[in-house]
Every structure is written in structure tokens, then in C-alpha cells.
Amino acid sequence: MEEFLEINRKAWAHQVETGNRWTRPVDSGETERARRGDWRILLTPERPVPRTWFPESLVGVDILCLASGGGQQGPILAAAGGNVTVFDYSPEQLEADRMVAERDGLEIATIRGDMRDLSAFEDGRFHLIVHPASNGFIDDVNPVWREAFRVLRPGGSLLSGFANPLVYIFDLRALERGELVVRHRIPYSDLDDLPEEELRELVLDRGDPVCFGHTLEDQVGGQLRAGFLLAGFYEDVGEEVVDDYIKSFIATRAVKPGCR
């Protein structure tokens, strides 16, 4: 099969067409409330990010929304006063941010690229990085953490959401029937761990993206290896059967040491 990034680009175009919840832009009422200081964003499906994870004011704060297209986090943060750049691999997701910016009179820069390669930005470019659950669509998260560390200023924060790797140990077809049948090991890869026929059914017939389940050693430990200090952590539910037993999403706040 073609390289997974291109598969996933097409898959997210399909997700936009079919109205996936992570592709539906915020409405004008939400951006107007954000202008008045009443705002929230999500890194994971349900639980809003604590306001204590953000600077007291976003005015003048340089923010990178990393793999965060879709017209959701970026417009809210821009309406709250931030200088926002949205970086995403999906043209359709970036178009949603541009649409909201034009509709609501916001300034948002949009750049297409691979989250593992932030060479478009110089060292220390941003005060804050917002990275919603998306690194399950790449094969290696460690370059993401290293690049995020590089482009953050000292004292800056990386806010990330990701799936609990436990969700990837179960048989997908059984999971969709509401059954928990252990089938896979972590780390997990659709490309390596599914038979070709099943993979083609998911990707070609259903239009799903190729997914990867990363170890906690890479998801959390990788941030520490990159140089971050962990300053916040919470769990959240998703839409998985496993949520009846353990929360299927995790969010972290990691800080680059030093003074602003």
C-alpha cells in the first residue's frame, strides 16, 4: 500500500465529507464568547483542558496548533487573543480553519506539513503548543516531542492528548460488537498487525485512517527524553467499550525548562 501519510490524508478528506466530530468547525457564537473570555478547548473527546494549563491571558501569546486542523482549537485560541498558527497534514482540515477565520474576522496562519517535521519554524518560535489526540496516525511519536521541544521557548508548554495504548490490544471487529477480545501487542500498527485483507477493508472500503498504538514509554517517557518536565496529567473517556473499565484517553501538560 502507498505510504501511510498519503493514505491518512485521503482518509481525513473522507472524514470531513462524512462529518467526523473532529472535522466540524466551531460556530460564530463560540468565537464570540471566546473574545469575551469565555472559552474552552479539547485535547481529548470530552474533558476540557484546565484553564490553569494556559497563561492567564492569551493576548500576544504565540501558539502552535499541532496536527490540530478542523476549525476547532485554532479559532477559539485566536479569538481569545492568541497569535495562532495551525499546522496539519490535511488540506481539508486546514481549509476549515481558514473558513472560520474569514467568517469571524480572525487572524490564523495555516501551514500544511508532517507533525514529525517542524523545520518550517525556527528554534523557540512559540510560547504554547496545543496538540490534540492525533499522534495515533503516525508511526513514531518521538520526533514530535523533539521538534515540539525545539520550537518552544524556555518556559513554554506543550499540551497533548493521546489514546491510552490499551485500546489497541483488542480485536477491532469484536470491539465494534461490544466485545473485548485481546488480540494485539503494544506497540501496535495497522500496517504490521492486521492481515492485508482486513487492512484494505478498513482503509479502502471504510475510508478509515491507518492507526498506530504507541507505548506509554514513548508517549509520556518520550516527552521526558526530549527534555520536558511533566506538569499536568488527566484521563478522559472516549467512545470505546473499554471506557467501562478504564479511561481510554490521556492528556499531559509538559513544560520546557527555563524562563520566558
Stockholm file with secondary structure:
# STOCKHOLM 1.0

chainA/1-260         MEEFLEINRKAWAHQVETGNRWTRPVDSGETERARRGDWRILLTPERPVPRTWFPESLVGVDILCLASGGGQQGPILAAAGGNVTVFDYSPEQLEADRMVAERDGLEIATIRGDMRDLSAFEDGRFHLIVHPASNGFIDDVNPVWREAFRVLRPGGSLLSGFANPLVYIFDLRALERGELVVRHRIPYSDLDDLPEEELRELVLDRGDPVCFGHTLEDQVGGQLRAGFLLAGFYEDVGEEVVDDYIKSFIATRAVKPGCR
#=GR chainA/1-260 SS CCCHHHHHHHHHHHHHHHTCGGGCCCCHHHHHHHHTTCCCCBSSSSSBCCGGGSCSCCTTCEEEEETCCSSSHHHHHHHTTCEEEEEESCHHHHHHHHHHHHHHTCCEEEEECCTTCCTTSCTTCEEEEEECSCGGGSSCSHHHHHHHHHHEEEEEEEEEEEECGGGGGBCHHHHHTTCCCBCCCSSEEHHHHSCHHHHHIIIIISCCCCCEECCHHHHTHHHHHHTCEEEEEEEECCSSGGGGTSCCEEEEEEECSSCC
#=GC SS_cons         CCCHHHHHHHHHHHHHHHTCGGGCCCCHHHHHHHHTTCCCCBSSSSSBCCGGGSCSCCTTCEEEEETCCSSSHHHHHHHTTCEEEEEESCHHHHHHHHHHHHHHTCCEEEEECCTTCCTTSCTTCEEEEEECSCGGGSSCSHHHHHHHHHHEEEEEEEEEEEECGGGGGBCHHHHHTTCCCBCCCSSEEHHHHSCHHHHHIIIIISCCCCCEECCHHHHTHHHHHHTCEEEEEEEECCSSGGGGTSCCEEEEEEECSSCC
//
